[in-house]
Amino acid sequence: MRNFSLLTIAMLALSGVAPAHAGGMGDPSVILKEKNAICDAQRRGEAPRNPDMCLPELPVDSPPPPPRGKVR
């Protein structure tokens, strides 16, 4: 019974420490949704444009980047 209690306490301790140890970044999808909401507000003029949270839009037919050759 004592081993089971120690194992339970260890599992609870590790589950609480793991998110803090991971860097505390949170859920990437939530962060992306927040950035998209800020960008939409900036496009509507409801939020200041500095810093600009909108990603630059690429043209549909953007040419591929030139190949990188060896520099002589």
C-alpha positions as semicolon CSV with decimal commas, in nm:
position;residue;x (nm);y (nm);z (nm)
1;M;0,000;0,000;0,000
2;R;0,286;0,236;0,081
3;N;0,445;0,184;-0,262
4;F;0,112;0,260;-0,429
5;S;0,081;0,585;-0,233
6;L;0,435;0,690;-0,322
7;L;0,373;0,610;-0,687
8;T;0,050;0,813;-0,685
9;I;0,222;1,111;-0,526
10;A;0,508;1,087;-0,776
11;M;0,265;1,076;-1,071
12;L;0,075;1,380;-0,943
13;A;0,398;1,572;-0,889
14;L;0,527;1,493;-1,238
15;S;0,200;1,583;-1,405
16;G;0,210;1,925;-1,242
17;V;0,572;1,990;-1,329
18;A;0,565;1,875;-1,692
19;P;0,379;2,177;-1,842
20;A;0,600;2,423;-1,655
21;H;0,913;2,239;-1,763
22;A;0,804;2,243;-2,129
23;G;0,860;2,617;-2,152
24;G;0,509;2,736;-2,077
25;M;0,424;2,807;-2,439
26;G;0,069;2,678;-2,415
27;D;-0,141;2,540;-2,695
28;P;-0,006;2,657;-3,034
29;S;-0,352;2,652;-3,192
30;V;-0,485;2,892;-2,926
31;I;-0,192;3,128;-2,981
32;L;-0,250;3,121;-3,358
33;K;-0,622;3,195;-3,309
34;E;-0,536;3,490;-3,085
35;K;-0,291;3,628;-3,343
36;N;-0,551;3,585;-3,620
37;A;-0,810;3,771;-3,411
38;I;-0,565;4,058;-3,354
39;C;-0,485;4,064;-3,727
40;D;-0,855;4,081;-3,817
41;A;-0,904;4,370;-3,575
42;Q;-0,603;4,549;-3,726
43;R;-0,741;4,506;-4,078
44;R;-1,076;4,651;-3,966
45;G;-0,897;4,946;-3,806
46;E;-1,002;4,855;-3,451
47;A;-0,647;4,789;-3,327
48;P;-0,319;4,976;-3,378
49;R;-0,104;4,848;-3,665
50;N;0,215;4,849;-3,461
51;P;0,322;4,571;-3,410
52;D;0,163;4,428;-3,722
53;M;0,032;4,079;-3,640
54;C;-0,073;3,999;-3,997
55;L;0,153;3,772;-4,197
56;P;0,254;3,903;-4,538
57;E;0,038;3,756;-4,811
58;L;0,223;3,581;-5,090
59;P;0,104;3,608;-5,449
60;V;-0,076;3,302;-5,581
61;D;0,174;3,245;-5,861
62;S;0,490;3,334;-5,678
63;P;0,797;3,215;-5,866
64;P;1,018;2,957;-5,701
65;P;1,330;3,095;-5,537
66;P;1,643;3,092;-5,754
67;P;1,868;2,792;-5,705
68;R;2,162;2,846;-5,476
69;G;2,493;2,776;-5,636
70;K;2,838;2,761;-5,493
71;V;3,003;3,096;-5,439
72;R;3,345;3,118;-5,598
